[in-house]
Amino acid sequence: MTRRLWRAWNKSRLRQEQGKDGRTVKNISHANSPKAVLWDFGGVILSSPFEAFRIYEREAGLPQDFIRGLNARNPETNAWAKMERSEVSIEEFVRLFETEARDAGRELDGWRVLGAISGDIRPQMVEALRRCKAAFRVACITNNMKSGEGPAMTRSPERAKAVAEVMALFEHVIESSKLGMRKPDPRIYRHACDLLGVASEDCVYLDDLGINLKPARALGMRTIKVGDPDLAIAELEAMVGIPLR
């Protein structure tokens, strides 16, 4: 383990071992270890699409993170939200998303944006998932759309097959496009807990977006914001108390 990862692991462990007043409390035990680990997919198991968005933004002469900014406007009623709840077709999404861009003073190709969504599999995250599966209940909560091949919206049958092998590790895959509700709606987290038969307080949840972690924390879940996957795994190890690589 590199020095940076060791520091991150110790920092995460210290947060688990100390109360708010700084006094040391009992370390993770069987009594307070989680019963389930819940995972986002894109940006956690797969690499984030945000870098692919930025590449397209540079090619199209758009401001950096313009696409993410569009997604953050009217987050419950915009084109992206409607698509992830299957309220519009892919063709309708493209038209609506391009209109939202024009309303913001820019032009973009909605089909190019869709093509950038599916990232690459992170092997170290898959290994962490395998090890968690051997000790805990595991499920995936993903905001997705009816586009591409399979729940991860891959662009080819070959990639879809590789993703399907990862998806098979989960006991349940909760897809926004099938349920008609999406993160950060608290109902989708409760639905995952109901499927697993666990209390939300007994879960750890990993996501790359803070807006999706907030309702999970409000339900009592321990949460990890995933940026660097290796640092996230170190933090997860501290929470679950077992080696994950």
C-alpha positions as CSV (number, residue, x, y, z in Angstrom):
1,M,0.0,0.0,0.0
2,T,1.4,3.4,-0.9
3,R,2.0,6.0,1.8
4,R,-0.8,8.1,0.4
5,L,-3.3,5.2,0.6
6,W,-2.0,4.2,4.0
7,R,-2.7,7.7,5.3
8,A,-6.2,7.7,3.8
9,W,-6.9,4.3,5.3
10,N,-5.7,5.4,8.8
11,K,-7.8,8.7,8.5
12,S,-10.9,6.7,7.6
13,R,-10.2,4.3,10.5
14,L,-9.7,7.1,12.9
15,R,-13.1,8.6,12.0
16,Q,-14.7,5.3,12.8
17,E,-12.8,5.0,16.1
18,Q,-13.4,8.5,17.4
19,G,-16.6,10.1,18.6
20,K,-17.4,13.8,17.9
21,D,-15.7,14.8,21.1
22,G,-12.5,13.2,19.9
23,R,-12.5,10.4,22.5
24,T,-11.6,7.0,21.3
25,V,-14.5,4.6,21.1
26,K,-14.8,0.9,20.3
27,N,-13.4,-0.1,16.9
28,I,-15.6,-1.8,14.3
29,S,-16.9,-5.1,15.7
30,H,-19.3,-7.7,14.5
31,A,-22.0,-5.7,16.4
32,N,-21.7,-2.5,14.4
33,S,-20.2,-3.7,11.1
34,P,-22.5,-3.2,8.1
35,K,-24.8,-6.0,6.8
36,A,-24.9,-4.6,3.3
37,V,-22.8,-2.6,0.8
38,L,-24.7,-0.7,-1.9
39,W,-22.9,0.5,-5.0
40,D,-23.5,3.1,-7.7
41,F,-22.3,1.8,-11.0
42,G,-21.1,4.5,-13.4
43,G,-18.4,6.5,-11.6
44,V,-17.8,3.7,-9.1
45,I,-17.5,0.3,-10.7
46,L,-17.1,2.1,-14.1
47,S,-14.9,5.1,-14.6
48,S,-16.7,8.4,-14.5
49,P,-18.2,9.7,-17.8
50,F,-17.2,13.3,-16.8
51,E,-13.8,13.1,-18.4
52,A,-15.5,11.9,-21.7
53,F,-17.9,14.8,-21.4
54,R,-14.9,17.2,-21.0
55,I,-13.2,15.7,-24.0
56,Y,-16.3,16.4,-26.1
57,E,-16.7,19.9,-24.6
58,R,-13.1,20.7,-25.7
59,E,-13.8,19.4,-29.2
60,A,-17.1,21.4,-29.4
61,G,-15.7,24.6,-27.9
62,L,-18.0,24.3,-24.9
63,P,-17.0,25.6,-21.4
64,Q,-15.6,22.9,-19.2
65,D,-18.4,21.0,-17.2
66,F,-21.1,22.7,-19.3
67,I,-22.8,19.3,-19.7
68,R,-22.7,18.7,-15.9
69,G,-24.1,22.2,-15.4
70,L,-27.0,21.5,-17.6
71,N,-27.8,18.3,-15.6
72,A,-27.7,20.3,-12.4
73,R,-30.4,22.8,-13.6
74,N,-33.9,21.9,-12.6
75,P,-32.6,18.4,-11.6
76,E,-36.0,16.9,-11.1
77,T,-37.6,18.0,-14.3
78,N,-34.8,18.4,-16.9
79,A,-34.2,16.2,-19.9
80,W,-31.7,14.0,-18.0
81,A,-34.1,13.3,-15.1
82,K,-36.9,12.5,-17.4
83,M,-34.8,10.1,-19.4
84,E,-33.6,8.3,-16.3
85,R,-37.2,7.8,-15.2
86,S,-38.1,6.6,-18.7
87,E,-40.6,9.4,-19.1
88,V,-39.2,10.3,-22.6
89,S,-37.7,8.3,-25.4
90,I,-34.0,8.6,-26.3
91,E,-34.9,10.6,-29.3
92,E,-37.0,13.0,-27.2
93,F,-34.2,13.3,-24.7
94,V,-31.8,14.3,-27.4
95,R,-34.2,17.0,-28.6
96,L,-34.9,18.3,-25.1
97,F,-31.2,18.2,-24.0
98,E,-30.2,20.1,-27.1
99,T,-32.9,22.7,-26.5
100,E,-31.7,23.1,-22.9
101,A,-28.2,23.8,-24.2
102,R,-29.5,26.4,-26.7
103,D,-31.5,28.0,-23.9
104,A,-28.1,28.3,-22.0
105,G,-26.6,29.9,-25.1
106,R,-24.7,26.9,-26.5
107,E,-25.1,24.2,-29.2
108,L,-24.2,20.5,-28.6
109,D,-24.9,17.1,-30.1
110,G,-27.1,15.1,-27.7
111,W,-26.1,11.8,-29.4
112,R,-22.5,12.5,-28.7
113,V,-23.3,13.1,-25.1
114,L,-25.1,9.8,-24.9
115,G,-22.1,8.0,-26.5
116,A,-19.9,9.3,-23.6
117,I,-21.9,7.9,-20.8
118,S,-20.6,4.4,-20.3
119,G,-17.1,4.3,-18.8
120,D,-14.5,1.5,-18.4
121,I,-14.6,-1.2,-15.8
122,R,-12.3,-0.6,-12.8
123,P,-10.8,-4.0,-11.9
124,Q,-9.9,-3.0,-8.4
125,M,-13.5,-2.0,-7.7
126,V,-14.7,-5.4,-9.1
127,E,-12.3,-7.2,-6.8
128,A,-13.6,-5.2,-3.8
129,L,-17.1,-6.0,-4.8
130,R,-16.3,-9.7,-5.0
131,R,-14.8,-9.7,-1.5
132,C,-17.7,-7.7,-0.1
133,K,-20.1,-10.2,-1.7
134,A,-18.5,-13.0,0.3
135,A,-19.2,-11.3,3.6
136,F,-22.1,-8.9,3.1
137,R,-25.3,-8.4,1.1
138,V,-24.6,-6.4,-2.0
139,A,-26.8,-4.5,-4.4
140,C,-26.4,-1.8,-7.1
141,I,-28.5,1.4,-7.4
142,T,-28.0,3.0,-10.8
143,N,-29.5,6.0,-12.5
144,N,-29.7,4.8,-16.1
145,M,-31.7,4.9,-19.3
146,K,-33.0,2.6,-22.0
147,S,-30.1,3.2,-24.3
148,G,-27.2,1.0,-25.3
149,E,-26.6,-2.6,-24.2
150,G,-27.8,-3.6,-20.7
151,P,-28.1,-1.6,-17.4
152,A,-24.7,0.1,-17.9
153,M,-25.7,1.5,-21.4
154,T,-22.6,0.1,-23.1
155,R,-22.1,0.8,-26.8
156,S,-21.2,-2.7,-28.0
157,P,-22.3,-6.4,-27.3
158,E,-18.7,-7.2,-26.2
159,R,-18.6,-4.5,-23.5
160,A,-22.2,-5.4,-22.5
161,K,-21.0,-9.0,-21.9
162,A,-18.1,-7.8,-19.7
163,V,-20.5,-5.5,-17.7
164,A,-23.1,-8.2,-17.4
165,E,-20.5,-10.4,-15.7
166,V,-20.0,-7.7,-13.1
167,M,-23.7,-7.0,-12.7
168,A,-24.2,-10.7,-11.9
169,L,-22.2,-10.2,-8.7
170,F,-25.0,-8.1,-7.2
171,E,-28.0,-9.7,-5.6
172,H,-30.2,-7.0,-7.0
173,V,-29.6,-4.2,-9.6
174,I,-32.0,-1.3,-9.0
175,E,-32.4,0.6,-12.2
176,S,-34.0,4.1,-12.3
177,S,-35.3,3.5,-15.9
178,K,-37.2,0.4,-14.8
179,L,-38.6,1.8,-11.5
180,G,-39.5,5.3,-12.7
181,M,-37.7,6.9,-9.8
182,R,-34.1,8.0,-9.6
183,K,-31.4,9.1,-7.1
184,P,-31.5,11.2,-5.1
185,D,-35.1,10.3,-4.4
186,P,-35.0,8.6,-0.9
187,R,-37.5,6.0,-2.1
188,I,-35.0,4.3,-4.3
189,Y,-32.6,3.7,-1.4
190,R,-35.4,2.4,0.8
191,H,-36.4,0.1,-2.1
192,A,-32.9,-1.4,-2.2
193,C,-33.0,-2.0,1.5
194,D,-36.4,-3.7,1.3
195,L,-35.1,-6.0,-1.4
196,L,-32.2,-7.0,0.7
197,G,-34.2,-7.2,3.9
198,V,-31.8,-4.9,5.8
199,A,-32.2,-1.6,7.7
200,S,-30.7,1.5,6.1
201,E,-28.6,2.0,9.2
202,D,-26.9,-1.3,8.4
203,C,-25.7,-0.2,5.0
204,V,-22.7,1.4,3.4
205,Y,-23.3,3.3,0.2
206,L,-20.7,4.3,-2.5
207,D,-21.5,7.0,-5.1
208,D,-19.4,9.5,-7.0
209,L,-21.9,12.3,-6.6
210,G,-22.5,14.1,-3.3
211,I,-26.1,14.9,-4.2
212,N,-26.8,11.1,-4.2
213,L,-25.0,10.5,-1.0
214,K,-26.9,13.1,1.0
215,P,-30.2,11.2,1.2
216,A,-28.4,8.0,1.9
217,R,-26.8,9.6,5.0
218,A,-30.1,11.0,6.0
219,L,-31.5,7.5,6.1
220,G,-28.6,6.4,8.4
221,M,-26.3,4.9,5.8
222,R,-22.5,5.3,6.0
223,T,-21.4,6.8,2.8
224,I,-18.3,7.0,0.6
225,K,-17.8,9.6,-2.1
226,V,-15.8,7.9,-4.9
227,G,-13.2,9.9,-6.7
228,D,-9.9,8.1,-6.7
229,P,-11.0,4.4,-6.6
230,D,-8.0,3.2,-4.6
231,L,-8.7,5.8,-1.8
232,A,-12.4,4.8,-1.8
233,I,-11.5,1.2,-1.4
234,A,-9.2,2.1,1.5
235,E,-12.1,4.0,3.2
236,L,-14.4,1.0,2.6
237,E,-11.9,-1.4,4.1
238,A,-12.0,0.7,7.2
239,M,-15.7,0.6,7.4
240,V,-16.2,-3.1,6.7
241,G,-13.1,-4.4,8.6
242,I,-11.9,-6.8,5.9
243,P,-9.2,-6.6,3.2
244,L,-10.7,-5.8,-0.2
245,R,-7.6,-6.2,-2.4
